[in-house]
Amino acid sequence: MKSRGNRLSPEPAVITGIGLVTPVGTDRESSWQAICEGRSGLRLVKLGDGMQVVGGPSSIPREDRPEWVLHITERVALEALQDARLDLNSFDHDRAGSVVGGSNIPSEHTLSTILANGPDAAVSWETCLPFNPASYIGRQFQLHGPSLSPAAACATGLISVLRAADTIQDGLCDVMFAGCADASLHRLTVSGFRSMRVLAEAENPAEAVRPFDRQRRGFAIGEGAAMFVLERMSHAVARRAPIYAVIAGGISGGDAYHLTSLDPDPGNLAWQINKVLQQSGVTPDEVDYINAHGTGTVQNDLAEAHAIHKAFGPAASKIRISAIKSIIGHLLTAAGGVELAITALAVRDGFIPPTMNLTDPDPECDLNCTPLHGTPYPILTALKLSIAFGGHFGAAVLRHPSCYGLENRLAA
């Protein structure tokens, strides 16, 4: 008898598999090790008529075409599947689905081919469809549950994971693949951000992005992807799966202020942070670590810092914080997913990654942002924040398996 659509008792989703491609590594563990050590993935490349600081995945062949998004999406999905030790024949495919976002702007190669050859040009325009990454993963693994493709600017990756977790907590699914991929290093994207004057510049690219520093001037566009295998808690426990963390709570909200600017009043963001903590059953003084959005722009860092102070009160000064865009750049639609993966790995290993280039902390931000060097630190509760264009906001609370009496079978 088919079980599609049947609801089970509400249970939280747990993370059992992670796949990563970042500017500092071609897989999960190489990326994590480089980030822990603060090894920069930023470099100077020629884009259009000038040089630009960017972050691009190392050692992965790339052609200037949208198919590359599918290539890295499949790559991280296979890594996450293997990491979760999940046999594709061991679960009900009617109760499994995919929530995957991705950058889907046609590449310069695609556009130039159309301009040169007209509407009958032989191009793979299908790869530019916004739903294609989720559909592709669904076809690859024969997932008959929900197939969704959120679009929430640079909160897309995080919100994709939260939406997948919702399907599990709502009792509709047992297994979900969730994540995001981005390949936006082309002139269209760069020219847009250049006109906004938010891109970092420096002779030494490793020193260009400076979150929460008094000398911060902007971010660097990066490329990469993250994929998670999420499972219903009892489903994972029954098969003795490795568990990185429990998704204790998640929220998506709106700033409702401006397309590209943040409300200078931190009240709304602080309220949403408090709401996700309350939803998770966590008090402000229980949060050990925050993986900040931390773009390195004057406006974003100040707004985020003020919201953290308002939400956490006196506890804000005690919380360890990282802004890893200083190492890998801003992965745009994939940023929230990649940074959530780093948050889960921080929970696994009890290690706070560094915020690089934080040599002159902005006194208006006044947070413990783990400057220059990462540090071992036990993490039972972590918060990931994403603050995006269009007023999109996402937050997730991850808790160590031991908080639920679960054994962590992961080897660091």
C-alpha positions, 0 to 999 in steps of 0.5 A: 500500500502506498504511503504517499501523503500519509502523515506521521507524528511530528518529529524534528529533522536531523542532518545525516549527510553533508556534501560540499564544494567551496572555493577552498575545497572540492568536498566536505572535509577539505573545505572544513579543514581549510576554513578551520585553518583560515586558508583563503579561497579568494583570488584576483581574476579578470572579469569584463574590463577589470580585475575582481576579487572572487572565490571559485571552487578549486580543482574542479573543471568549469565551463562557462555554461549553466550545466555546471550548476547541475554538475556541482549539484549532483556532485554534492548530492552524491557526497551527502548520500554516501556520507549519510550511509543511506541505501537508496533501496532502504526507504520509501521513495514516495516519502522522499523529496528534494528542495534545491535552489540554484543560480539560473542566469544564462551564461555568457556562452548561452547568450552570445550563441543566441545573439549570434544564431537567433532563436533557433540556436542550439543551446541548452536553455532548459538548464536555466529553468529555476526548478531544474536543480530540484527536478534533476536530483529528484530524477537522479534518485527517483524521489516521488515526494515534494520537489521544490525550488525556493528563490530567496536571494542569498537566503535561498540555501538556508531556506531550502533546508528549512523547507525540507525540514518542514516536510519532515516535521509535518509528517509528510516525508522521511528523507529529504535532499536539500541544498543549493548551488551557485555559479554566478561569476560572469559579467552580468552579476559582477557589473550589477554588484559593481554598480552598487559599490559593494564588491571588495577590492585589495591588492592581496585578495586574501585580505579583501573581505573584512566582516565586522572590521572598521575597514570593511568595504564589501564582499567577494562573489564566490561559487560553490554548493552544499547538499544535505540529507535530512531524515525524520529523527526516528528514521535515522535512529532506526537505521543507526545513521550518523547524526550531525545535528538536530534542526531544532527550529527554523524561520523565514521572515521578511524585512519589508523595507527595501529591495537592497537596503536593510532597515536601520532599526534592528527590531524586526530582525531581533524579533525574528531571532527571538522567535526562532529561539523560542520555537526551538525551546532555547534561551539566549544564554544557551546559544554557544555559537552564531554563524553570521551572515557577515558580508563585510559591507558597512550596512549589513554587518552593522544591522546584523550586529545590532540585531544580535545585541538586541535579541540576546541582550547581555548574553551577546558578548559571550557568544562565539561568532564566525563570518566565513565569507572572509575565507570563501567569499559570498556564494550568493544563493548557495551562501546560506546552505554552505554556511549551514553545513559549516555550522553543522561541522562546527557542532560535530567537532566542537570548533569555532571557525575564524573570522579572517582579516578582523584586525580592527574590530568596529566598536559599533558591532562589538561582538566576539567574532573569533578574529584570525584564529579558530578555536576549540569550543564545545557547541551544544546549540548553534544559530545560523543567520541569513539576511538577503536582498529583497528583505528575505531573512532565514534563521536555523537552530542546530543542536548537538545530538546529545541534547536529545539523548542521541549518540553521535556516531560521526568520526571527526 
